């Protein structure tokens, strides 16, 4: 067949139109797949942020509770120091209870914070689920920096409790933990033991150091509380921007 006749039968106009149609179909299909993938990411992002937002509100309550406990502990320490300085007189039961309170520290760090939703949905997926750099940075600052820092403060707080217990033992003091036999196996009366403990420089110095540590610890918790606020407000801005219903954060302890 002559080449001219073949070219005429192929009709180049139809070939170009068909090529354009096929190309556009591929582009539309790819765009559709990309849109669906993007929607899926947004749904995961929204769900993760909703769960993390609730975690942060629970963390806020736990942190404020810890601050209240530290304040109460400081009051106990001040009473013990005043008793040691003969500025006030406490009953033996109160002195004993005061020392025992210093063993039972309260804390806030990753061991009690709600981190499962961040760790499982964000951290372990490389933070790619969060599209906003601002949100990603805020979440990382709180979960990967602030809480880890507070964990170190908690470990130091434990050391104060252990050190006080060790020093009391080294100075031949003891506390009444409810055993009816302990007073009978020691030479000194319990009142005398407590009196010597509250007049012992090493023991009361350890108590005083704990008061100073608590002040610094509380300041650190307050700074962490500010980071919590900033993170929650950033998530709230995301909810507002994307028209997502949520119950606004209402701090109860401010």
Steps between C-alpha positions, in 0.01 A plus 500: 500500500640842414625691804271795427191278512613345831559841653155608388335200664682560830364854520758686710233728644327203664831365635583831665153525652523143631845568645370808678200312640718215630749744652226697673346180632831397651545845655148496644551149640831598660349816642211298639734252666707786639190671635377181668843441653507859624152464651608181677800681649279787616260256668789330682642839595166622636439183701852506644471866602161441663647219713815697584289803594314291758833362625633851551196601702548197727871579528412854604285376788772255609766769492290745701431226754875446532556872560237493776672198658837677491349804672357277775836328539671838535262585783598178678870579458458853636321364807783251563762772463312732735469216752875435473567870564265496803283754318202269543426172677362200317367182654712190447230359274519811277880488484494132411233558235693796363813298438297221342335748264841593362556140393182489294586741223257609228617541144404573140692371199466245221417228754163660576434723198269373225750434220359191330319688221804709416742209518282262302350736242763771457843411631510146363386617156775756473261792567398490130136475595502866612510729196552824694859575602372721783291220648773243453755721676263577789424133555867405484592776745251368754534123460864462394655782700293626793380164633844345468643794693240453774593134523851606607351731764298207633808281521675773699197525729530128571863551597395753766259248654763224496766733641276610788422139587871410488607797714234428763625142521866609518414739785329213687154646461183324391132559432191321621357308204236323707705217644409450869832329578750754371488721811573204723820393325672839513655658809362853464141608528339600172450857622872528566584357159277755324642783708854401399397470136354851483809643669741306278678730253543236227138390511348847507741622233369223272145616579594862423663402169182324400305823553736685266478224242122503511499871416711446189298192408174695524639773276592237241150355516354848448712546187385162375141606567556797268618265225185294553288812449685596183463149356128483579435845357683403179277193468191711570602738219523197270151389603357846437673530162366161388153550651539208744275494804682480835456583868732795573768468765380648829781496759356428843800594707584848368 
